[in-house]
Amino acid sequence: MIPLYSLVLYKRSVNRLVSFSDGKLLVENEAGEQKKLREKDLLLLHPGPVNTIPRALEKGDFETAHAMLMPEDEESSLPVGWKELSELVFGEYSAPAALSCLRETLEGRLFVLGETGPLALSFMEIQKTRKKEEERQNAEKRKQAFVLAFKAAKSKQAGPLERSQEQASFIAELEAYALGRQERCPLAASLGISETLESVHKALIDCGVWEASFNPWPARANAVLYPPRLAFPSVELEPGLLRREDLRALRSLAIDNSWSKDPDDAIGYHDGNIWIHVADPAAFFGPDSDIDKEALSRGATLYLPERNIPMLPHEALDRTGLGLAAESPALSFRVKLSDEGYIQEISILPSMVKVERLSYEEADRLLEAGDELLKSLDRIARLRHKRRCANGAVDIDLPETSIHVDNDQPRFFPLEPTRSSAIVRELMLLAGEAAGRWAHERDIPFVYSSQEAPQFSPTLSLCNGDDSPDSFDGKAETTGENTSTVGQSPISFAEQYRRRKGMRASITGPEALAHRGLGLPFYSQVTSPLRRYQDLLAHYQIRAWLAAQQATEGPEKRGFYPPLSTDELSRRCILAGQASACTRQAERDSRLHWIAWHVANNPGLRVKALVLEPRERDAWVLIPELGLECAIGNRPALEPDQWVELIARRAYMPGPQLDFDRADTAFQK
């Protein structure tokens, strides 16, 4: 039992035992603070009695004591009592002597504190300890040298920090934190900066490690920032099992933006049949291949203003992109419609097609010139749009802007409304409905996209324009005034915004439910397997079912893959959804980054903004020329669809943060 008024240790802290109470020991530290503890939690240092905690003795020959206790050939620590060590060093076992021994063990040079008292370190352990301490001191010197270099670079008293051998590890710690790869950055405190992403980001710019234009957001979103490092197969999995239909004689058009580099769909019409041809990468690899695993980990192609990072290896586009070669392998969807726009017939088949690539502007000029194929496709698209609107589809047409960055210079390209883009959109939706119906009728486990009915006022209109042959369908033109037009009919962008706010989140999975926002009873995304994993999954299932119908022994016995189960589809949809969420976050944040960079390099920039939603304290606006939505002051009060001129007040890159003043109030502040 520990004696009363003795010196005891509790968690390396010295206390004095002052009483026993309720089976516990009441101890008091040097500051007079008392605590009740269990005896097993205490270590006896000196039996006392002591009235106060004394001062430790200042000097003692611990080296001689250690040499007397520790044989030279001993490799392990040896236990020593407080009494034995005190008498060896000081010739007495007093409370001050015991406290001096405690101080020595806590320093850990020759002795350390064990569970029952001091331990004498072996000579081998001492060498390791001294080497470790030397390394710690050298690391501290390097750290202090870096701190001085950092502060000099930050204050511009010296040149930018360099990734030298001495500084590389410290720079790497700052970058890892600023890129979201580690949760803490202890170095920040030593540098005199806050331990926040924004502060460390700014510090890396200020000391010259990062350019002010550097985009950290894709890394922070945990997006994959390199293309797949896998070879793409040069031959199909089983070309003899699924023979390709020769459709090269049919005229097929791949219509997209002029800067598009990954054409994965084309459209055509012949003899009452609508053809939607889609790139066919799933013909070359299966759902358990390394390429598939890599695609699943990415979820989608990453489209950044400064570069694109594909979901599949680059060779996939070279071999299966439509119109990049004289002829292209495709998975073709043949659809026949009723006069009312309902689907009557569906067939899906591997094919070989000859594709002509057109920009939207080129296709519009051909349509205006009377191109028969485009006229037929235009008629079909109008019929389908009318059918979807009758089923409750919601049109949302707000101005869009594409941002391209070259040599750190952002360029903004407003996506002008074209009739051909509306045609392509309708036929892609038709392919999605056809694929969903086709799979559901055959009871094939499949990937569907669904959406519940939107939530907004029943007085809010759902669709834009009309679908007569002379009307302009589906896209809005900004006039620069307080009105906008679809064809000849004015529409409200504020109304488009209210529609968007009322939409529910879409759901991807194996359950076949209606997509109310599109006005479709079935819908599956199938037209972009080069850049969306969900589409690739659908292609796996289609091809597996087609192979099973043609195989006599079972496709898996011939080297082809069987259909995935419903549970496996669900699992992959979840994983792909998580990965593509990172991709979308990286894209959104990167757009804002480059918009801020553009504004920062154009002080006092004036832009026109369209009011989408006035609110009590502010107003939500759209700046079409930047492709930006943001809040501005709402005093004096603004009206929906009102145009207002803004002046850029601040663009802070590490945020990034953008602030605009209204031109009509900027000089009243």
GIFENUR-V581519 format. One line per field, one symbol per residue. psi: psi as a letter, one per 40 degrees, with the letter a starting at -180 (. if undefined). burial: b if it has 24 or more other ideal C-beta (glycine too) atoms within 12 Angstrom, else e. A space follows every 50 residues. Layout:
# GIFENUR-V581519
psi=???
burial=???
This chain:
# GIFENUR-V581519
psi=hhiifihihhfehhihhdihhfeihhihadeehiihiideeihhdheaii dihiiiidiigddddddddhideheiihihiddddddddeeigidddddd dddddddfddiihadeaihhiidddddddddddddddddddddddddddd ddddeeeiiiiifiddedddddddddddeeeidigdddddefiigidddd ddddddeediidehheddddefihfiihfihhieiidgdddgihhhfdeh hhhhhaidehegheiiiihhfehhhhhiifdeeeiieeidddddddeddi ihhideiihidiiddddddehheeidihiihhhhhhiideeihdihihii ihihhhhiidddddddddefhdddddddddddddddddddeeihhhgihi hhhhhhfehihhhhgihidddddddddddddddddddddddefhhihihi hiiigiheehidiiaifideihheiihheeaeiiihbehiihdddddddd deiihihhaehgiigddefhdihhheefedehddddddddddddddddde idehddeeeiiiiiiddddddddddddddddddddddddddddddddddd eghehhihihhdhhaddahhihgdeefhhiiiifhiiiiiehiihihhdi hhddcihhhiihdeedee.
burial=ebeebbbbbbeebbbbbbeeeeeebbbbbeeeeebebeeeebbbbbebeb eebeebbeebebeebbeebbeeeeeebbebbbeebbebbbeebbbbbbbb bbbbbeebebbbbeeebbbbbbbebbeeeeeeeeeeeeeeeebeebbbbb eebbeeeeeebeeeeebeebbebbbbbbbbeeeebebbeebebeeebebb bbbbbbbbbbebbbbbbbbbbbbbbeebebebbeebbbeebbebbebeeb bbbbbbbeebbbbbbbbbbeeebbbbbbbbbbbbbbbebebbebbbbbbb bbbbbbebbbbbbbbbbebbbbbbeebbbbbbbbbebeeebbbeebbbbb bbbbbbbbbbeebbebbeeebebbebbbbbbbbbbbbbbebbbbbbbbbb bbbbbeeeebebebbebbbbbbbbbbbbbbbbbbbbbbbbeeebbbbbbb beebeeeeeeebbbbebeeebbbbbbbbeeeeebbbbeeebbbbbbbbbb ebbeebbbbbebbbbbbbbbbbbbbbbbbbbbbbbbbbbbbbbbbbbbee eeeebeeeebbbbbeeebbeebbbbbbbbbebbbbbbbbbbbbbbbbbbb eeeebebbbbbbbbeeeebbbbbbbbbbbbbbbeeeebebbbbbbbbbbe bebbbbebbbbbeeeeeee
